[in-house]
Amino acid sequence: MREKRLGQQTIALKNPPGIAAAASVVGPKEGDGPLKSDFDFISEDAYFGEKTWEKAESAMLKQAFALCCDKAKLPPSSLDYIFSGDLLNQCVGSSYAMRESNVPFFGLFGACSTMSEALSLAAMVIDGGYADACAATASSHFCSAERQFRLPLEYGGQRSPTAQWTVTGAGCVILKAGGPAPYVTHVTTGKIVDAGITDVNNMGAAMAPAAYDTLRAHFADTGRAPDFYDAIATGDLGNLGQDILRELFSRDGVDLGLGYTDCGVLIYSGTAQDTHAGGSGCGCSASVLSGHLLKGMLEGRWPRLLFCATGALMSPVTSQQGESIPGICHAVALDVNPGN
C-alpha cells in the first residue's frame, strides 16, 4: 500500500500531474522590483479598488484565480478542488475570494509555506485518481498582515534589520492530469521544527532549520544531491535565513550551489526598496513561483526545480505569551522532462 513512498517523508508520483497554467498578481511595491516583467498583473493601487486591506487581498486572489483559469482555457466549473490559503484568521482572504467559485474548497494554513502545501495536496489528489484538475493558490497583503500580526500602519514603528516585508501578491497554479509540462514528480512533506527563536522580527532564523530538515530528508529519500536540480528555491527565508540554511548544510559538507535561491530575496531590490531582510508572506513564494520560476522552467533556464516554501507557524497570541516560533517547509519537485 506504500509503493509510492520513498523513505519517511517523500512520495514519488506515478502519474505526475502537469501545470496547465499559472498566474500572478502583485501590488505596486512588488511591481517596482526586479521581477516586474514576470508578473501577469501589477496593480497601481494597493487597495485593488476595495475599501479595506482584507477585501483588497481577496480581490487580488480572485483576480489571480480568474487569470489562471483563462490561461488554462478551463472554466472554474471544470475544477475538482481548490486548495487555497493566506495569513488571515480563518483564511478569510481565500474563503471570500473563492465563495462564488462553486468549486469544492480546501482552506489551508501553512503560513508562508502554504503554496507548496497547496501544490503538494493538489498533486497527490490528482495522482491518486481523485481528481483531474485542481487549483493551488495563496495570497498575502502587506497591510492586512501588519494589522493582524504587528502594529497599525499609522503607528510608524521602527523595523529591525532582520525584519522582512510581507509581499502584496497572489499566485495560482492549475494542475491537470496528464500534463502539460512542467510536471510535479515528488513531494516531501515537512515536519514541524522549533529552533527556539522567539523574535517575531527574525522569521528567517525561525524557518531556516525547518528548510534544512525538509531538504535533508528530500535528498536522503530520493538519493539526489543538490546539483540534480537546476534551481532550488526556498521561500521565504530572506537574506538572513538563506545564509543560515547554507551554513547548516555546509556543516554536513554539502554545498547547495549557485542554483540555490530564495523567493524572499528575489522579489525585492533590498536596499533600494528598503525591505531589510527581504520578502515574506504566502503571496511571496506563490507569486514568484507562478511568475518568475515557472516562466524560467518553460524557457529552459532550469528544467528541474525544487520548490520549498517555508512557514512560521505562530500567531500574535502565542508571540505575546512568549512562545517560540515553530517552522515548517514542504518541498515539491518539478520537472519539464521527468522521463529523462
Beta strands, then each sheet from edge to edge (+ up, - down):
strand 1: 5-6
strand 2: 10-12
strand 3: 18-26
strand 4: 41-42
strand 5: 81-85
strand 6: 105-108
strand 7: 133-140
strand 8: 165-166
strand 9: 169-176
strand 10: 183-188
strand 11: 193-194
strand 12: 231-235
strand 13: 260-262
strand 14: 279-280
strand 15: 304-312
strand 16: 326-335
sheet 1: 1+ 2- 10+ 16- 11+
sheet 2: 1+ 2- 10+ 16- 15+ 12+ 13+
sheet 3: 4+ 3+ 9- 7+ 5+ 6+
sheet 4: 8+ 14+
end
